[in-house]
Amino acid sequence: MLPTVRDALSAVDGRRHIAVAAYADEEPVGIARLIAARDRPCDIAVEVIDRWQGRGIGTQLVLALVERARTLGHTVAEANILAENRAVRQLIDHVFPAATSTMDRAEITYRGDLSSWRRDPSDVA
């Protein structure tokens, strides 16, 4: 990875670049981040290491990220997901049931409204 890319990805400021992480036994197992660009929807990305996938970690990370983004006044978020990644598509459908989506080749872009988003009470923190 080029130093400038690494620097940009590690420049978390808690406002325009937010990151939340999940740990198990003091080891990082997942991360979700939001990066806000001027005059564009925020970009959301989530990653959970393979052996921890399917346990709800990604959902909890995205929920925490969205709650933080809302408190900071962010209103719209987008996520670009490979069409073949059913698990993350289900996660987005769960967290953003009213999201719109567009497909471009093998990638789906989901767009969710943060201003009217409400956490599902059945989601356990």
C-alpha positions in Angstrom: 0.0 0.0 0.0 1.3 3.4 -0.9 2.3 5.6 2.1 -0.3 8.3 1.1 -3.1 5.8 1.0 -2.1 4.3 4.3 -1.9 7.8 5.8 -5.3 8.7 4.5 -6.9 5.5 5.8 -5.3 6.0 9.2 -6.3 9.7 9.5 -9.4 9.0 11.7 -10.6 12.4 13.1 -13.9 11.2 14.7 -16.0 13.6 12.5 -15.4 13.2 8.8 -13.5 9.9 9.2 -14.9 7.6 11.8 -13.8 4.1 12.6 -15.1 1.6 15.1 -13.5 -1.8 15.8 -14.5 -5.1 17.3 -12.1 -7.1 19.5 -12.1 -10.7 20.8 -9.6 -11.7 23.4 -7.8 -8.4 22.9 -7.3 -9.1 19.2 -9.0 -7.0 16.5 -11.6 -9.0 14.5 -13.4 -6.3 12.6 -13.6 -2.7 11.6 -16.1 -0.4 10.1 -15.4 3.1 8.8 -17.2 6.0 7.4 -15.5 8.7 5.3 -17.3 11.8 4.5 -16.4 13.8 1.3 -17.7 17.3 0.7 -20.9 17.4 -1.2 -21.2 13.6 -1.4 -22.8 10.9 0.6 -20.6 9.3 3.3 -18.9 6.1 2.3 -19.3 3.1 4.6 -17.1 0.1 4.6 -17.0 -2.9 6.9 -14.6 -5.8 7.3 -14.6 -8.8 9.6 -11.9 -11.4 9.6 -13.0 -14.7 8.0 -13.2 -16.9 11.1 -15.4 -14.3 12.9 -17.8 -13.8 10.0 -21.5 -14.8 10.5 -21.6 -13.9 14.2 -23.3 -10.5 13.8 -20.0 -8.5 14.3 -20.4 -6.7 11.0 -23.9 -5.7 11.8 -23.0 -4.4 15.3 -20.1 -2.4 13.8 -22.3 -0.8 11.2 -25.0 0.0 13.7 -22.4 1.7 16.0 -21.0 3.6 13.0 -24.4 4.8 11.8 -25.4 6.0 15.3 -22.2 8.0 15.6 -22.6 9.4 12.1 -26.1 10.6 12.9 -25.0 12.4 16.1 -22.5 14.2 14.0 -25.1 15.4 11.4 -24.3 13.1 8.5 -27.5 12.5 6.5 -26.8 10.1 3.6 -24.4 7.1 3.4 -23.4 4.8 0.5 -21.8 1.4 0.4 -20.4 -0.3 -2.7 -20.7 -4.0 -2.4 -19.8 -6.9 -4.8 -23.0 -8.4 -6.0 -21.8 -11.8 -5.0 -21.3 -10.8 -1.4 -24.7 -11.9 0.0 -23.7 -11.6 3.6 -22.9 -7.9 3.4 -26.0 -7.3 1.2 -28.1 -8.9 3.9 -26.4 -6.7 6.5 -27.2 -3.6 4.5 -30.8 -4.7 4.0 -31.1 -5.2 7.8 -29.6 -1.9 8.9 -31.1 0.1 6.0 -34.3 -1.5 5.0 -35.4 1.5 3.0 -32.0 1.9 1.1 -32.0 2.4 -2.6 -29.6 0.4 -4.8 -28.1 0.6 -8.2 -26.1 -2.1 -10.0 -23.1 -1.4 -12.1 -21.6 -4.6 -13.5 -20.6 -6.8 -10.5 -21.1 -4.0 -7.9 -24.2 -2.8 -6.1 -24.2 0.7 -4.6 -26.6 1.1 -1.7 -27.7 4.5 -0.5 -29.3 4.9 2.9 -30.9 7.9 4.5 -29.3 8.5 7.9 -31.6 11.4 8.9 -34.7 9.2 9.2 -32.8 6.0 10.2 -34.0 4.3 13.4 -32.2 1.4 15.1 -34.3 -1.8 15.3 -35.1 -2.5 18.9 -34.3 -6.2 18.3 -30.7 -5.3 17.6 -28.7 -6.1 20.7 -25.8 -3.8 21.4 
